[in-house]
Amino acid sequence: MSLLSIIIPNRFINQRVDVAMAQMLPNYSRTKITYWIKSGNALIHRKTFKPKEKVLGGEMVNLLIKTKKANSWLAEDAAIDVVYEDSEIIIVNKPVGLVTHPGASNWTGTLANALLHYDSSLANLDRAGIVHRLDKNTSGLMVVARSEYAQKYLTKQLQTHSISREYSAIVYGYMISGGSVDAPIGRDPKDRIKQAVVKDGKYALTHYRIIERFTHHTHVKAILETGRTHQIRVHLSFIGHPLIADPIYGGKVYFPKKADKQLTKALKNFNRQTLHAKKLTLTHPISGELMSWKMPLPQDMQDLLQILAKFDSC
């Protein structure tokens, strides 16, 4: 048995309590929720209630239910950079080199393993509450849900493109202006580990804006409308401006003619794609408040930009 606590938002005012709870707990039928209420396994402010009672808004419901762990991932004591947290969400800043969740070659040492240690109740949620992922060598902001309702609500925001995700990227080439890439993405027919722009791929749309230009490189802001695997990396490579040091979509390292040794060394030694999830904006699942977080560039990208400004300035 597990104790699940939820707060009923004000938008459900005057609805039946069982109806509101059914919308907040989509994995359980209204019939089952009504049964729990009638059997005394659901309490509002420590008191039993009837399914037909009307919502006033802000009620704390404690529900004793049987739950199954969504996975067998191990909890591991590892540091997490928590930017913000409350009863419904956790905002984390994922560092470079950390895999988001366990997979075929990474069953331990992932962000999900650390999250399960940080909050053991996440074991009751699919993917330990993770709503979206970042590639191993992409840094930046991610949102993690702490309740079934929050996970469902945030997933729907992703599907309707109402969560805003902004990235910083440093690419090869001088970009004249910003723009958009509207091109479908799917598995590369020539290389199964890669994604590519393909005719029968899934709809994908990326906007990009110029932050700073250098002679042979450009610092851009990329905004996702959709969330396909490797989307920004694929789209920017598709238009001829791959990310610096991208091992899959970047091609050979390009050194400008007569480049200073420090610039050549910096480009040669940069060991991950230059991509950082710098801003995340979403609607809070309970309060309905529009919330936003920003995370500065990690030191490696800051250092590279300083070198570009010094040795590759326009």
Number of C-alpha atoms within 10 A of each C-alpha: 8 12 13 17 16 22 18 21 19 15 15 18 15 13 16 16 24 23 21 20 24 18 16 22 18 13 11 12 14 18 12 12 22 20 15 18 21 14 10 14 16 26 19 16 11 10 10 15 15 15 20 12 13 16 21 16 15 16 16 15 20 18 19 17 14 9 13 11 14 14 12 7 18 18 20 17 13 14 11 14 11 13 15 12 14 9 13 18 21 18 18 20 19 25 19 19 13 17 23 22 22 17 10 5 6 11 14 17 18 22 25 27 23 22 27 21 17 16 12 12 18 23 25 20 19 15 20 28 26 23 19 14 18 21 16 18 19 21 24 25 26 24 23 24 28 23 24 20 21 23 23 20 20 23 17 14 16 19 12 11 14 14 21 17 22 22 22 23 27 25 27 23 20 16 21 9 10 13 13 15 15 14 19 18 23 21 17 14 11 9 9 10 9 15 23 25 21 14 11 10 16 15 16 21 20 19 18 21 16 16 13 16 22 19 16 18 23 24 23 21 21 25 20 19 21 20 18 18 18 16 22 26 23 24 26 23 20 15 10 13 21 25 28 27 24 21 13 15 22 21 13 10 14 15 15 14 7 7 12 14 10 13 18 17 12 15 18 14 10 15 14 18 26 23 29 27 25 23 19 20 16 19 17 16 21 20 13 12 10 11 10 14 14 15 16 13 18 15 9 14 20 12 13 17 19 11 18 23 15 14 17 18 13 12
